[in-house]
Amino acid sequence: MIELANGYYGYMPTPRHFELGGYETWPGTNNIEPQASVKVMDALLEMAAEVK
């Protein structure tokens, strides 16, 4: 999903993975905030609920 916006190609770490660290969470390697995956999932679930 995120790769479709702003030409971003990569992994969207969860908040837990930001806590654990790793190269995909380093500033400069990753340009999203730690809560991004939670916000995207919440928005997708809200949109799916509207379709029902």
PDB file of N, CA, C, O and CB in Angstrom:
ATOM      1  N   MET A   1       0.817  -1.199   0.000  1.00  0.00           N
ATOM      2  CA  MET A   1       0.000   0.000   0.000  1.00  0.00           C
ATOM      3  C   MET A   1       0.856   1.257   0.000  1.00  0.00           C
ATOM      4  O   MET A   1       0.631   2.168  -0.796  1.00  0.00           O
ATOM      5  CB  MET A   1      -0.927   0.002   1.196  1.00  0.00           C
ATOM      6  N   ILE A   2       1.833   1.305   0.889  1.00  0.00           N
ATOM      7  CA  ILE A   2       2.627   2.526   0.996  1.00  0.00           C
ATOM      8  C   ILE A   2       3.499   2.753  -0.228  1.00  0.00           C
ATOM      9  O   ILE A   2       3.846   3.892  -0.539  1.00  0.00           O
ATOM     10  CB  ILE A   2       3.493   2.476   2.235  1.00  0.00           C
ATOM     11  N   GLU A   3       3.856   1.680  -0.926  1.00  0.00           N
ATOM     12  CA  GLU A   3       4.706   1.865  -2.091  1.00  0.00           C
ATOM     13  C   GLU A   3       3.985   2.598  -3.208  1.00  0.00           C
ATOM     14  O   GLU A   3       4.630   3.119  -4.118  1.00  0.00           O
ATOM     15  CB  GLU A   3       5.202   0.530  -2.589  1.00  0.00           C
ATOM     16  N   LEU A   4       2.662   2.647  -3.157  1.00  0.00           N
ATOM     17  CA  LEU A   4       1.907   3.343  -4.181  1.00  0.00           C
ATOM     18  C   LEU A   4       1.907   4.853  -3.963  1.00  0.00           C
ATOM     19  O   LEU A   4       1.523   5.596  -4.867  1.00  0.00           O
ATOM     20  CB  LEU A   4       0.490   2.825  -4.216  1.00  0.00           C
ATOM     21  N   ALA A   5       2.315   5.315  -2.818  1.00  0.00           N
ATOM     22  CA  ALA A   5       2.324   6.740  -2.500  1.00  0.00           C
ATOM     23  C   ALA A   5       3.757   7.268  -2.475  1.00  0.00           C
ATOM     24  O   ALA A   5       4.614   6.713  -1.787  1.00  0.00           O
ATOM     25  CB  ALA A   5       1.631   6.998  -1.147  1.00  0.00           C
ATOM     26  N   ASN A   6       4.004   8.296  -3.193  1.00  0.00           N
ATOM     27  CA  ASN A   6       5.296   8.983  -3.186  1.00  0.00           C
ATOM     28  C   ASN A   6       6.466   8.111  -3.623  1.00  0.00           C
ATOM     29  O   ASN A   6       7.610   8.400  -3.273  1.00  0.00           O
ATOM     30  CB  ASN A   6       5.570   9.511  -1.821  1.00  0.00           C
ATOM     31  N   GLY A   7       6.203   7.057  -4.377  1.00  0.00           N
ATOM     32  CA  GLY A   7       7.274   6.233  -4.907  1.00  0.00           C
ATOM     33  C   GLY A   7       8.078   5.491  -3.860  1.00  0.00           C
ATOM     34  O   GLY A   7       9.247   5.186  -4.095  1.00  0.00           O
ATOM     35  N   TYR A   8       7.498   5.194  -2.722  1.00  0.00           N
ATOM     36  CA  TYR A   8       8.223   4.504  -1.655  1.00  0.00           C
ATOM     37  C   TYR A   8       8.172   3.005  -1.900  1.00  0.00           C
ATOM     38  O   TYR A   8       7.097   2.435  -2.088  1.00  0.00           O
ATOM     39  CB  TYR A   8       7.632   4.850  -0.263  1.00  0.00           C
ATOM     40  N   TYR A   9       9.323   2.376  -1.898  1.00  0.00           N
ATOM     41  CA  TYR A   9       9.400   0.923  -2.039  1.00  0.00           C
ATOM     42  C   TYR A   9      10.088   0.379  -0.812  1.00  0.00           C
ATOM     43  O   TYR A   9      11.244   0.717  -0.556  1.00  0.00           O
ATOM     44  CB  TYR A   9      10.156   0.505  -3.341  1.00  0.00           C
ATOM     45  N   GLY A  10       9.427  -0.434  -0.064  1.00  0.00           N
ATOM     46  CA  GLY A  10      10.063  -0.992   1.114  1.00  0.00           C
ATOM     47  C   GLY A  10       9.073  -1.563   2.101  1.00  0.00           C
ATOM     48  O   GLY A  10       7.883  -1.715   1.826  1.00  0.00           O
ATOM     49  N   TYR A  11       9.599  -1.861   3.227  1.00  0.00           N
ATOM     50  CA  TYR A  11       8.897  -2.530   4.305  1.00  0.00           C
ATOM     51  C   TYR A  11       8.328  -1.493   5.261  1.00  0.00           C
ATOM     52  O   TYR A  11       9.001  -0.512   5.579  1.00  0.00           O
ATOM     53  CB  TYR A  11       9.828  -3.504   5.046  1.00  0.00           C
ATOM     54  N   MET A  12       7.099  -1.694   5.722  1.00  0.00           N
ATOM     55  CA  MET A  12       6.497  -0.798   6.704  1.00  0.00           C
ATOM     56  C   MET A  12       6.573  -1.475   8.066  1.00  0.00           C
ATOM     57  O   MET A  12       5.733  -2.317   8.384  1.00  0.00           O
ATOM     58  CB  MET A  12       5.014  -0.444   6.328  1.00  0.00           C
ATOM     59  N   PRO A  13       7.561  -1.124   8.867  1.00  0.00           N
ATOM     60  CA  PRO A  13       7.716  -1.763  10.178  1.00  0.00           C
ATOM     61  C   PRO A  13       6.558  -1.412  11.117  1.00  0.00           C
ATOM     62  O   PRO A  13       5.982  -0.326  11.042  1.00  0.00           O
ATOM     63  CB  PRO A  13       9.049  -1.345  10.815  1.00  0.00           C
ATOM     64  N   THR A  14       6.240  -2.336  11.983  1.00  0.00           N
ATOM     65  CA  THR A  14       5.247  -2.078  13.018  1.00  0.00           C
ATOM     66  C   THR A  14       5.927  -1.308  14.155  1.00  0.00           C
ATOM     67  O   THR A  14       7.156  -1.250  14.206  1.00  0.00           O
ATOM     68  CB  THR A  14       4.607  -3.416  13.539  1.00  0.00           C
ATOM     69  N   PRO A  15       5.148  -0.717  15.065  1.00  0.00           N
ATOM     70  CA  PRO A  15       5.767  -0.026  16.199  1.00  0.00           C
ATOM     71  C   PRO A  15       6.739  -0.924  16.974  1.00  0.00           C
ATOM     72  O   PRO A  15       7.782  -0.461  17.436  1.00  0.00           O
ATOM     73  CB  PRO A  15       4.688   0.489  17.138  1.00  0.00           C
ATOM     74  N   ARG A  16       6.395  -2.196  17.113  1.00  0.00           N
ATOM     75  CA  ARG A  16       7.269  -3.135  17.824  1.00  0.00           C
ATOM     76  C   ARG A  16       8.619  -3.272  17.118  1.00  0.00           C
ATOM     77  O   ARG A  16       9.657  -3.355  17.775  1.00  0.00           O
ATOM     78  CB  ARG A  16       6.593  -4.512  17.941  1.00  0.00           C
ATOM     79  N   HIS A  17       8.608  -3.296  15.810  1.00  0.00           N
ATOM     80  CA  HIS A  17       9.861  -3.429  15.072  1.00  0.00           C
ATOM     81  C   HIS A  17      10.717  -2.167  15.189  1.00  0.00           C
ATOM     82  O   HIS A  17      11.946  -2.243  15.155  1.00  0.00           O
ATOM     83  CB  HIS A  17       9.577  -3.733  13.603  1.00  0.00           C
ATOM     84  N   PHE A  18      10.070  -1.008  15.325  1.00  0.00           N
ATOM     85  CA  PHE A  18      10.853   0.208  15.576  1.00  0.00           C
ATOM     86  C   PHE A  18      11.576   0.091  16.913  1.00  0.00           C
ATOM     87  O   PHE A  18      12.720   0.527  17.045  1.00  0.00           O
ATOM     88  CB  PHE A  18       9.941   1.467  15.561  1.00  0.00           C
ATOM     89  N   GLU A  19      10.909  -0.496  17.904  1.00  0.00           N
ATOM     90  CA  GLU A  19      11.540  -0.678  19.222  1.00  0.00           C
ATOM     91  C   GLU A  19      12.726  -1.630  19.142  1.00  0.00           C
ATOM     92  O   GLU A  19      13.736  -1.428  19.816  1.00  0.00           O
ATOM     93  CB  GLU A  19      10.517  -1.205  20.239  1.00  0.00           C
ATOM     94  N   LEU A  20      12.604  -2.667  18.321  1.00  0.00           N
ATOM     95  CA  LEU A  20      13.674  -3.652  18.186  1.00  0.00           C
ATOM     96  C   LEU A  20      14.857  -3.124  17.369  1.00  0.00           C
ATOM     97  O   LEU A  20      15.980  -3.610  17.503  1.00  0.00           O
ATOM     98  CB  LEU A  20      13.132  -4.914  17.544  1.00  0.00           C
ATOM     99  N   GLY A  21      14.594  -2.135  16.531  1.00  0.00           N
ATOM    100  CA  GLY A  21      15.650  -1.588  15.682  1.00  0.00           C
ATOM    101  C   GLY A  21      15.792  -2.399  14.414  1.00  0.00           C
ATOM    102  O   GLY A  21      14.917  -3.193  14.067  1.00  0.00           O
ATOM    103  N   GLY A  22      16.881  -2.198  13.737  1.00  0.00           N
ATOM    104  CA  GLY A  22      17.105  -2.873  12.470  1.00  0.00           C
ATOM    105  C   GLY A  22      17.215  -1.851  11.356  1.00  0.00           C
ATOM    106  O   GLY A  22      16.718  -0.732  11.482  1.00  0.00           O
ATOM    107  N   TYR A  23      17.861  -2.231  10.272  1.00  0.00           N
ATOM    108  CA  TYR A  23      18.155  -1.257   9.225  1.00  0.00           C
ATOM    109  C   TYR A  23      16.916  -0.649   8.586  1.00  0.00           C
ATOM    110  O   TYR A  23      16.984   0.476   8.090  1.00  0.00           O
ATOM    111  CB  TYR A  23      18.984  -1.896   8.169  1.00  0.00           C
ATOM    112  N   GLU A  24      15.785  -1.353   8.579  1.00  0.00           N
ATOM    113  CA  GLU A  24      14.571  -0.798   7.983  1.00  0.00           C
ATOM    114  C   GLU A  24      13.921   0.269   8.858  1.00  0.00           C
ATOM    115  O   GLU A  24      12.972   0.915   8.416  1.00  0.00           O
ATOM    116  CB  GLU A  24      13.580  -1.905   7.717  1.00  0.00           C
ATOM    117  N   THR A  25      14.394   0.473  10.067  1.00  0.00           N
ATOM    118  CA  THR A  25      13.812   1.483  10.947  1.00  0.00           C
ATOM    119  C   THR A  25      14.736   2.679  11.139  1.00  0.00           C
ATOM    120  O   THR A  25      14.361   3.632  11.822  1.00  0.00           O
ATOM    121  CB  THR A  25      13.482   0.872  12.294  1.00  0.00           C
ATOM    122  N   TRP A  26      15.910   2.657  10.567  1.00  0.00           N
ATOM    123  CA  TRP A  26      16.867   3.751  10.740  1.00  0.00           C
ATOM    124  C   TRP A  26      16.413   5.002  10.001  1.00  0.00           C
ATOM    125  O   TRP A  26      15.902   4.902   8.885  1.00  0.00           O
ATOM    126  CB  TRP A  26      18.254   3.330  10.250  1.00  0.00           C
ATOM    127  N   PRO A  27      16.588   6.177  10.599  1.00  0.00           N
ATOM    128  CA  PRO A  27      16.310   7.420   9.881  1.00  0.00           C
ATOM    129  C   PRO A  27      17.167   7.475   8.615  1.00  0.00           C
ATOM    130  O   PRO A  27      18.347   7.126   8.630  1.00  0.00           O
ATOM    131  CB  PRO A  27      16.585   8.660  10.788  1.00  0.00           C
ATOM    132  N   GLY A  28      16.562   7.909   7.547  1.00  0.00           N
ATOM    133  CA  GLY A  28      17.266   7.942   6.271  1.00  0.00           C
ATOM    134  C   GLY A  28      16.964   6.712   5.440  1.00  0.00           C
ATOM    135  O   GLY A  28      16.866   6.795   4.216  1.00  0.00           O
ATOM    136  N   THR A  29      16.819   5.581   6.091  1.00  0.00           N
ATOM    137  CA  THR A  29      16.419   4.354   5.396  1.00  0.00           C
ATOM    138  C   THR A  29      14.905   4.268   5.354  1.00  0.00           C
ATOM    139  O   THR A  29      14.330   3.782   4.380  1.00  0.00           O
ATOM    140  CB  THR A  29      17.015   3.100   6.087  1.00  0.00           C
ATOM    141  N   ASN A  30      14.268   4.736   6.402  1.00  0.00           N
ATOM    142  CA  ASN A  30      12.824   4.674   6.525  1.00  0.00           C
ATOM    143  C   ASN A  30      12.314   6.089   6.788  1.00  0.00           C
ATOM    144  O   ASN A  30      12.786   6.765   7.702  1.00  0.00           O
ATOM    145  CB  ASN A  30      12.389   3.689   7.662  1.00  0.00           C
ATOM    146  N   ASN A  31      11.364   6.524   5.994  1.00  0.00           N
ATOM    147  CA  ASN A  31      10.846   7.887   6.120  1.00  0.00           C
ATOM    148  C   ASN A  31       9.424   7.944   6.663  1.00  0.00           C
ATOM    149  O   ASN A  31       8.726   8.940   6.473  1.00  0.00           O
ATOM    150  CB  ASN A  31      10.893   8.571   4.785  1.00  0.00           C
ATOM    151  N   ILE A  32       8.995   6.890   7.333  1.00  0.00           N
ATOM    152  CA  ILE A  32       7.651   6.901   7.917  1.00  0.00           C
ATOM    153  C   ILE A  32       7.755   6.902   9.432  1.00  0.00           C
ATOM    154  O   ILE A  32       8.769   6.497   9.999  1.00  0.00           O
ATOM    155  CB  ILE A  32       6.822   5.684   7.431  1.00  0.00           C
ATOM    156  N   GLU A  33       6.701   7.359  10.073  1.00  0.00           N
ATOM    157  CA  GLU A  33       6.700   7.416  11.534  1.00  0.00           C
ATOM    158  C   GLU A  33       6.425   6.035  12.128  1.00  0.00           C
ATOM    159  O   GLU A  33       5.856   5.179  11.451  1.00  0.00           O
ATOM    160  CB  GLU A  33       5.654   8.429  12.031  1.00  0.00           C
ATOM    161  N   PRO A  34       6.813   5.808  13.368  1.00  0.00           N
ATOM    162  CA  PRO A  34       6.626   4.496  13.990  1.00  0.00           C
ATOM    163  C   PRO A  34       5.175   4.011  14.027  1.00  0.00           C
ATOM    164  O   PRO A  34       4.942   2.803  14.006  1.00  0.00           O
ATOM    165  CB  PRO A  34       7.157   4.535  15.379  1.00  0.00           C
ATOM    166  N   GLN A  35       4.205   4.908  14.081  1.00  0.00           N
ATOM    167  CA  GLN A  35       2.793   4.521  14.150  1.00  0.00           C
ATOM    168  C   GLN A  35       2.133   4.405  12.777  1.00  0.00           C
ATOM    169  O   GLN A  35       0.923   4.190  12.700  1.00  0.00           O
ATOM    170  CB  GLN A  35       2.034   5.520  14.984  1.00  0.00           C
ATOM    171  N   ALA A  36       2.896   4.540  11.695  1.00  0.00           N
ATOM    172  CA  ALA A  36       2.315   4.544  10.347  1.00  0.00           C
ATOM    173  C   ALA A  36       1.545   3.264  10.047  1.00  0.00           C
ATOM    174  O   ALA A  36       0.445   3.331   9.499  1.00  0.00           O
ATOM    175  CB  ALA A  36       3.407   4.734   9.309  1.00  0.00           C
ATOM    176  N   SER A  37       2.087   2.116  10.388  1.00  0.00           N
ATOM    177  CA  SER A  37       1.391   0.859  10.075  1.00  0.00           C
ATOM    178  C   SER A  37       0.062   0.762  10.821  1.00  0.00           C
ATOM    179  O   SER A  37      -0.913   0.235  10.284  1.00  0.00           O
ATOM    180  CB  SER A  37       2.279  -0.347  10.429  1.00  0.00           C
ATOM    181  N   VAL A  38       0.018   1.261  12.036  1.00  0.00           N
ATOM    182  CA  VAL A  38      -1.221   1.249  12.823  1.00  0.00           C
ATOM    183  C   VAL A  38      -2.248   2.178  12.182  1.00  0.00           C
ATOM    184  O   VAL A  38      -3.419   1.817  12.064  1.00  0.00           O
ATOM    185  CB  VAL A  38      -0.949   1.674  14.295  1.00  0.00           C
ATOM    186  N   LYS A  39      -1.822   3.361  11.770  1.00  0.00           N
ATOM    187  CA  LYS A  39      -2.738   4.322  11.146  1.00  0.00           C
ATOM    188  C   LYS A  39      -3.282   3.799   9.823  1.00  0.00           C
ATOM    189  O   LYS A  39      -4.467   3.958   9.530  1.00  0.00           O
ATOM    190  CB  LYS A  39      -2.035   5.659  10.923  1.00  0.00           C
ATOM    191  N   VAL A  40      -2.421   3.176   9.024  1.00  0.00           N
ATOM    192  CA  VAL A  40      -2.863   2.625   7.745  1.00  0.00           C
ATOM    193  C   VAL A  40      -3.860   1.492   7.982  1.00  0.00           C
ATOM    194  O   VAL A  40      -4.897   1.441   7.320  1.00  0.00           O
ATOM    195  CB  VAL A  40      -1.654   2.119   6.918  1.00  0.00           C
ATOM    196  N   MET A  41      -3.571   0.596   8.900  1.00  0.00           N
ATOM    197  CA  MET A  41      -4.479  -0.518   9.184  1.00  0.00           C
ATOM    198  C   MET A  41      -5.818  -0.013   9.704  1.00  0.00           C
ATOM    199  O   MET A  41      -6.865  -0.509   9.287  1.00  0.00           O
ATOM    200  CB  MET A  41      -3.849  -1.476  10.202  1.00  0.00           C
ATOM    201  N   ASP A  42      -5.804   0.963  10.604  1.00  0.00           N
ATOM    202  CA  ASP A  42      -7.056   1.530  11.118  1.00  0.00           C
ATOM    203  C   ASP A  42      -7.887   2.139   9.989  1.00  0.00           C
ATOM    204  O   ASP A  42      -9.102   1.947   9.935  1.00  0.00           O
ATOM    205  CB  ASP A  42      -6.763   2.595  12.192  1.00  0.00           C
ATOM    206  N   ALA A  43      -7.235   2.868   9.095  1.00  0.00           N
ATOM    207  CA  ALA A  43      -7.943   3.491   7.979  1.00  0.00           C
ATOM    208  C   ALA A  43      -8.521   2.432   7.036  1.00  0.00           C
ATOM    209  O   ALA A  43      -9.651   2.571   6.568  1.00  0.00           O
ATOM    210  CB  ALA A  43      -7.002   4.432   7.208  1.00  0.00           C
ATOM    211  N   LEU A  44      -7.755   1.380   6.757  1.00  0.00           N
ATOM    212  CA  LEU A  44      -8.247   0.314   5.889  1.00  0.00           C
ATOM    213  C   LEU A  44      -9.436  -0.415   6.508  1.00  0.00           C
ATOM    214  O   LEU A  44     -10.403  -0.729   5.814  1.00  0.00           O
ATOM    215  CB  LEU A  44      -7.129  -0.676   5.591  1.00  0.00           C
ATOM    216  N   LEU A  45      -9.370  -0.683   7.803  1.00  0.00           N
ATOM    217  CA  LEU A  45     -10.493  -1.344   8.475  1.00  0.00           C
ATOM    218  C   LEU A  45     -11.738  -0.463   8.487  1.00  0.00           C
ATOM    219  O   LEU A  45     -12.856  -0.955   8.331  1.00  0.00           O
ATOM    220  CB  LEU A  45     -10.108  -1.716   9.907  1.00  0.00           C
ATOM    221  N   GLU A  46     -11.543   0.829   8.669  1.00  0.00           N
ATOM    222  CA  GLU A  46     -12.676   1.767   8.640  1.00  0.00           C
ATOM    223  C   GLU A  46     -13.315   1.804   7.253  1.00  0.00           C
ATOM    224  O   GLU A  46     -14.540   1.806   7.135  1.00  0.00           O
ATOM    225  CB  GLU A  46     -12.215   3.186   9.048  1.00  0.00           C
ATOM    226  N   MET A  47     -12.494   1.834   6.208  1.00  0.00           N
ATOM    227  CA  MET A  47     -13.024   1.846   4.846  1.00  0.00           C
ATOM    228  C   MET A  47     -13.738   0.529   4.526  1.00  0.00           C
ATOM    229  O   MET A  47     -14.777   0.529   3.865  1.00  0.00           O
ATOM    230  CB  MET A  47     -11.892   2.097   3.835  1.00  0.00           C
ATOM    231  N   ALA A  48     -13.179  -0.590   4.994  1.00  0.00           N
ATOM    232  CA  ALA A  48     -13.807  -1.891   4.754  1.00  0.00           C
ATOM    233  C   ALA A  48     -15.166  -1.970   5.454  1.00  0.00           C
ATOM    234  O   ALA A  48     -16.106  -2.560   4.921  1.00  0.00           O
ATOM    235  CB  ALA A  48     -12.887  -3.034   5.240  1.00  0.00           C
ATOM    236  N   ALA A  49     -15.270  -1.384   6.634  1.00  0.00           N
ATOM    237  CA  ALA A  49     -16.527  -1.392   7.371  1.00  0.00           C
ATOM    238  C   ALA A  49     -17.600  -0.589   6.635  1.00  0.00           C
ATOM    239  O   ALA A  49     -18.785  -0.915   6.712  1.00  0.00           O
ATOM    240  CB  ALA A  49     -16.320  -0.829   8.782  1.00  0.00           C
ATOM    241  N   GLU A  50     -17.189   0.451   5.929  1.00  0.00           N
ATOM    242  CA  GLU A  50     -18.133   1.267   5.188  1.00  0.00           C
ATOM    243  C   GLU A  50     -18.690   0.524   3.983  1.00  0.00           C
ATOM    244  O   GLU A  50     -19.802   0.813   3.540  1.00  0.00           O
ATOM    245  CB  GLU A  50     -17.473   2.555   4.744  1.00  0.00           C
ATOM    246  N   VAL A  51     -17.943  -0.416   3.456  1.00  0.00           N
ATOM    247  CA  VAL A  51     -18.360  -1.162   2.273  1.00  0.00           C
ATOM    248  C   VAL A  51     -19.431  -2.205   2.594  1.00  0.00           C
ATOM    249  O   VAL A  51     -20.256  -2.545   1.747  1.00  0.00           O
ATOM    250  CB  VAL A  51     -17.159  -1.838   1.638  1.00  0.00           C
ATOM    251  N   LYS A  52     -19.404  -2.700   3.817  1.00  0.00           N
ATOM    252  CA  LYS A  52     -20.363  -3.756   4.213  1.00  0.00           C
ATOM    253  C   LYS A  52     -21.775  -3.382   3.999  1.00  0.00           C
ATOM    254  O   LYS A  52     -22.674  -4.172   4.288  1.00  0.00           O
ATOM    255  CB  LYS A  52     -20.190  -4.112   5.633  1.00  0.00           C
TER     256      LYS A  52
END
